Amino acid sequence: MKLKLGIGVILAVLGLWLAGCQSAGSNDSGALNQTEAVSGTNGSSSTQESSGTEESSSTNESNTNHVHDEEDEHNHEHNHEHNHEHNHDHNHEHHDHDEEAEAIYKGFFEDSQVQNRTLSDWEGDWQSVYPYLLDGTLDEVFAHKAEDSGKMTAEEYKEYYDVGYKTDTERIVIEGDTVTFFTKGQQRSGKYQSDGYEILTYEAGNRGVRYIFKSVEEVEGLPRYIQFSDHRINPSKSDHFHLYWGDDRKALLEEVTNWPTYYPSDMDGHSIAHEMMAH
């Protein structure tokens, strides 16, 4: 009887112990499952946040690039339009300037456009073109004029320019206010000062300006007056000129048939001829 009671007690204790182990295992499993559930949720949230951030960053970069591209395109169009307008205006102004210069060269201008000039505009070493007419170098110029205008033959042009270019002063050097004439192997120098200018109207209807300089003092063998005509009417460096000289200012203004012409002394005859045909 005592043995049966002892066995029963032992079995009861074992039962209670087994029941306690099962309850602990169940709790551990539940905790583990709960932890995994939380971990999964956090992982999903992190993925969503990362994805959302990347999408937002990508979208912002795309928008920024789009705006940047639009700005570049706008700036390009603006610069293109600005350059086009600038070049158009510049070319238009340049064209107008060329037309005005051409008109002045041909003798068509307003009195208000004429300005005084100094002797420095003609400073340099100059040679007469008359020897080139005599040796035939300028024959191509006269042939060109005859073909271009049809008003006279080449021979008639040569006769006309023979009268105009004729001179025995083969060279002129201008330095500061000093003018040196080289005539028939002799040279004479004198100082000249501005004596104003005169506007002349020719029979053909065009006009010209004579820039006049008077010798500071009378020097034997030198003209009292020299008058320049170079198809220019305001301060600018001359590339060639017609020169009139003598002692009577008024009489020189009436001289329109003989106009000795001078080009830089470092030019050869053919270069001068081509320069003449360009005009």
C-alpha positions in Angstrom: 0.0 0.0 0.0 2.8 2.4 0.8 4.6 1.4 -2.3 1.7 2.2 -4.6 1.3 5.5 -2.9 5.0 6.4 -3.5 4.8 5.5 -7.2 1.7 7.6 -7.6 3.4 10.6 -6.1 6.4 10.2 -8.4 4.2 10.0 -11.5 2.3 13.1 -10.4 5.6 15.1 -10.1 6.8 13.8 -13.5 3.5 14.9 -15.0 3.8 18.4 -13.6 7.4 18.7 -14.7 6.5 17.7 -18.3 3.6 20.1 -18.4 6.0 22.9 -17.4 8.5 22.1 -20.1 5.8 22.1 -22.8 4.6 25.5 -21.7 8.1 27.0 -21.8 8.7 25.6 -25.3 5.5 27.1 -26.5 6.4 30.5 -25.1 9.9 30.4 -26.7 8.4 29.5 -30.0 5.9 32.3 -29.9 8.6 34.8 -29.0 10.8 33.6 -31.8 7.9 33.9 -34.3 7.0 37.4 -33.0 10.7 38.5 -33.4 10.8 37.1 -37.0 7.5 39.0 -37.7 8.9 42.2 -36.4 12.2 41.7 -38.3 10.3 41.1 -41.5 8.2 44.2 -41.1 11.3 46.4 -40.5 13.0 44.9 -43.5 10.0 45.7 -45.7 9.8 49.2 -44.4 13.5 49.8 -45.0 13.2 48.4 -48.5 10.3 50.7 -49.2 12.1 53.7 -47.7 15.2 52.9 -49.7 13.2 52.4 -52.9 11.2 55.6 -52.2 14.4 57.6 -51.6 16.0 56.3 -54.8 12.9 57.0 -56.8 12.7 60.5 -55.3 16.5 61.1 -56.0 16.2 59.8 -59.5 13.1 61.9 -60.2 14.9 65.0 -58.8 18.0 64.4 -60.9 15.8 63.8 -64.0 14.0 67.1 -63.3 17.2 68.9 -62.6 18.8 67.6 -65.8 15.7 68.5 -67.8 15.7 72.0 -66.4 19.5 72.3 -67.1 19.0 71.0 -70.6 16.2 73.6 -71.2 18.5 76.4 -69.8 21.3 75.2 -72.1 19.0 75.2 -75.0 17.6 78.6 -74.1 21.1 80.0 -73.6 22.1 78.5 -77.0 19.1 80.0 -78.7 19.6 83.3 -77.0 23.3 83.4 -77.9 22.5 82.3 -81.5 19.9 85.0 -81.8 22.2 87.6 -80.2 25.1 86.7 -82.4 22.9 86.7 -85.5 21.4 90.1 -84.7 24.9 91.5 -83.8 26.4 90.1 -87.0 23.4 91.3 -89.1 23.7 94.8 -87.5 27.5 94.9 -87.9 27.3 93.8 -91.6 24.6 96.3 -92.3 26.6 99.1 -90.7 29.7 97.9 -92.6 27.7 97.9 -95.9 26.4 101.4 -95.2 30.0 102.6 -94.4 31.3 101.1 -97.7 28.6 102.8 -99.7 29.3 106.2 -98.0 33.0 105.8 -98.6 32.4 104.9 -102.2 30.2 107.9 -102.7 32.8 110.2 -101.1 35.5 108.8 -103.3 33.4 109.6 -106.4 32.8 113.1 -105.1 29.3 113.0 -103.6 29.1 114.3 -100.0 27.6 117.0 -97.8 29.6 120.1 -96.7 29.0 119.1 -93.1 31.0 115.9 -93.6 34.2 117.7 -94.5 36.8 118.2 -91.8 40.2 119.8 -91.6 43.3 117.7 -91.9 47.0 118.0 -90.9 50.1 117.5 -93.0 50.7 114.2 -91.2 47.9 112.6 -93.3 50.4 112.7 -96.3 53.6 112.0 -94.4 55.9 109.6 -96.2 58.1 109.1 -99.2 56.2 109.4 -102.5 56.9 108.8 -106.2 55.3 110.3 -109.3 53.4 107.8 -111.5 54.3 109.8 -114.7 57.4 107.7 -115.5 55.1 104.6 -115.5 52.8 106.2 -118.0 55.8 107.0 -120.3 57.3 103.5 -120.1 54.0 101.7 -120.8 53.5 100.1 -117.4 50.1 101.8 -117.0 48.8 100.7 -120.4 46.8 98.0 -118.8 45.1 100.6 -116.7 43.9 102.6 -119.7 42.8 99.4 -121.5 40.8 98.5 -118.4 39.2 101.9 -118.2 38.2 101.7 -121.9 36.6 98.3 -121.5 34.9 99.3 -118.3 33.4 102.6 -119.3 33.3 102.6 -123.1 33.6 106.4 -123.1 37.1 106.5 -124.7 39.6 104.2 -126.2 42.7 103.0 -124.3 44.8 105.4 -126.4 42.5 108.3 -125.7 42.7 107.6 -121.9 46.4 107.5 -122.1 46.5 110.9 -123.8 44.1 112.3 -121.2 46.3 111.0 -118.3 49.4 112.1 -120.0 48.2 115.7 -119.5 47.0 115.0 -115.9 50.1 113.1 -114.6 52.8 115.2 -116.3 55.4 116.6 -114.0 59.2 116.9 -113.6 59.0 116.5 -109.9 59.6 112.7 -109.6 59.6 112.4 -105.8 58.2 114.2 -102.7 59.1 113.4 -99.1 57.0 114.8 -96.2 58.3 114.6 -92.6 56.4 116.5 -89.9 55.9 120.0 -91.3 58.7 119.7 -93.8 58.2 119.0 -97.5 61.0 118.2 -99.8 60.7 118.3 -103.6 63.0 116.3 -105.8 63.0 117.9 -109.3 65.4 117.2 -112.1 68.1 115.8 -109.8 67.8 118.7 -107.3 66.0 118.8 -103.9 64.6 121.7 -102.0 62.9 121.7 -98.6 60.6 124.0 -96.7 58.2 124.1 -93.8 54.4 124.3 -94.5 51.4 125.1 -92.3 47.7 124.5 -92.8 45.8 127.2 -94.8 42.4 125.5 -94.6 40.5 123.8 -97.4 38.3 124.6 -100.3 35.3 122.6 -101.7 35.2 122.5 -105.5 32.4 121.6 -107.8 33.3 120.1 -111.2 31.5 120.3 -114.5 30.4 116.7 -114.1 28.5 117.6 -111.0 30.7 115.8 -108.5 32.9 117.6 -106.0 36.3 117.5 -104.4 38.2 119.0 -101.5 41.5 120.8 -101.7 43.5 120.8 -98.5 45.8 123.8 -98.7 49.2 124.4 -97.0 51.2 127.6 -97.2 55.0 127.9 -96.8 56.0 129.3 -93.4 58.5 131.5 -95.2 59.4 132.2 -98.8 62.1 129.9 -100.1 63.6 130.3 -103.5 62.6 127.4 -105.8 59.7 126.3 -103.6 56.0 126.9 -104.2 54.2 129.2 -101.9 51.2 126.9 -101.8 50.6 123.2 -102.1 47.1 121.7 -102.4 46.3 118.1 -101.8 43.4 116.1 -103.3 43.0 112.4 -102.4 39.3 111.7 -102.6 39.1 111.9 -98.8 37.3 114.6 -96.8 38.3 113.9 -93.1 41.4 113.0 -91.2 42.9 109.7 -92.5 46.2 108.4 -93.8 46.4 108.9 -97.5 47.4 106.0 -99.9 47.9 108.3 -102.9 47.2 111.9 -103.8 47.1 114.5 -106.5 49.2 117.6 -105.8 48.9 121.1 -107.1 51.5 123.7 -106.3 52.4 127.3 -107.2 52.4 130.9 -105.8 48.8 131.9 -106.5 46.3 130.2 -104.2 43.2 131.1 -106.2 44.7 130.2 -109.6 45.6 126.8 -108.3 42.0 126.2 -107.3 41.0 126.7 -111.0 43.6 124.1 -112.2 41.7 120.9 -113.1 43.7 119.5 -116.1 47.1 118.9 -114.6 47.2 116.9 -111.4 50.5 115.2 -110.7 49.8 112.0 -108.9 51.9 110.3 -106.2 52.0 106.8 -104.7 54.3 105.4 -102.0 57.9 105.1 -103.3 58.2 101.5 -102.2 55.5 100.3 -104.7 56.5 99.1 -108.1 54.8 100.1 -111.3 52.7 96.9 -111.6 51.4 97.2 -108.0 50.4 100.8 -108.7 48.6 99.8 -111.9 46.6 97.1 -110.1 45.8 99.6 -107.3 44.4 102.0 -109.9 42.3 99.3 -111.5 40.8 98.4 -108.2 39.2 101.9 -108.2 
